[in-house]
């Protein structure tokens, strides 16, 4: 169901921060240079 799927997704992101954090930082830096 939706609730258990969302919970699993949130848990994955919490457990894999080393994977997504650098990508998020790079994306935010790119938007900052664009003035957004």
C-alpha positions as protocol buffer text, in pm:
chain_id: "A"
residue {
  index: 1
  type: UNK
  ca { x: 0 y: 0 z: 0 }
}
residue {
  index: 2
  type: UNK
  ca { x: 98 y: 364 z: -31 }
}
residue {
  index: 3
  type: UNK
  ca { x: 187 y: 414 z: 333 }
}
residue {
  index: 4
  type: UNK
  ca { x: 428 y: 122 z: 352 }
}
residue {
  index: 5
  type: UNK
  ca { x: 579 y: 218 z: 16 }
}
residue {
  index: 6
  type: UNK
  ca { x: 645 y: 573 z: 133 }
}
residue {
  index: 7
  type: UNK
  ca { x: 792 y: 449 z: 459 }
}
residue {
  index: 8
  type: UNK
  ca { x: 1029 y: 217 z: 271 }
}
residue {
  index: 9
  type: UNK
  ca { x: 1131 y: 502 z: 41 }
}
residue {
  index: 10
  type: UNK
  ca { x: 1204 y: 737 z: 333 }
}
residue {
  index: 11
  type: UNK
  ca { x: 1406 y: 467 z: 504 }
}
residue {
  index: 12
  type: UNK
  ca { x: 1609 y: 407 z: 189 }
}
residue {
  index: 13
  type: UNK
  ca { x: 1696 y: 776 z: 162 }
}
residue {
  index: 14
  type: UNK
  ca { x: 1795 y: 792 z: 529 }
}
residue {
  index: 15
  type: UNK
  ca { x: 2016 y: 484 z: 492 }
}
residue {
  index: 16
  type: UNK
  ca { x: 2175 y: 598 z: 163 }
}
residue {
  index: 17
  type: UNK
  ca { x: 2248 y: 963 z: 227 }
}
residue {
  index: 18
  type: UNK
  ca { x: 2606 y: 920 z: 103 }
}
residue {
  index: 19
  type: UNK
  ca { x: 2462 y: 841 z: -240 }
}
residue {
  index: 20
  type: UNK
  ca { x: 2216 y: 1128 z: -278 }
}
residue {
  index: 21
  type: UNK
  ca { x: 2365 y: 1410 z: -68 }
}
residue {
  index: 22
  type: UNK
  ca { x: 2649 y: 1498 z: -314 }
}
residue {
  index: 23
  type: UNK
  ca { x: 2405 y: 1496 z: -605 }
}
residue {
  index: 24
  type: UNK
  ca { x: 2168 y: 1726 z: -420 }
}
residue {
  index: 25
  type: UNK
  ca { x: 2452 y: 1964 z: -336 }
}
residue {
  index: 26
  type: UNK
  ca { x: 2566 y: 1972 z: -700 }
}
residue {
  index: 27
  type: UNK
  ca { x: 2214 y: 2042 z: -822 }
}
residue {
  index: 28
  type: UNK
  ca { x: 2166 y: 2322 z: -570 }
}
residue {
  index: 29
  type: UNK
  ca { x: 2500 y: 2476 z: -667 }
}
residue {
  index: 30
  type: UNK
  ca { x: 2400 y: 2469 z: -1032 }
}
residue {
  index: 31
  type: UNK
  ca { x: 2071 y: 2646 z: -960 }
}
residue {
  index: 32
  type: UNK
  ca { x: 2252 y: 2901 z: -744 }
}
residue {
  index: 33
  type: UNK
  ca { x: 2476 y: 2996 z: -1036 }
}
residue {
  index: 34
  type: UNK
  ca { x: 2165 y: 3043 z: -1247 }
}
residue {
  index: 35
  type: UNK
  ca { x: 2012 y: 3272 z: -987 }
}
residue {
  index: 36
  type: UNK
  ca { x: 1725 y: 3041 z: -904 }
}
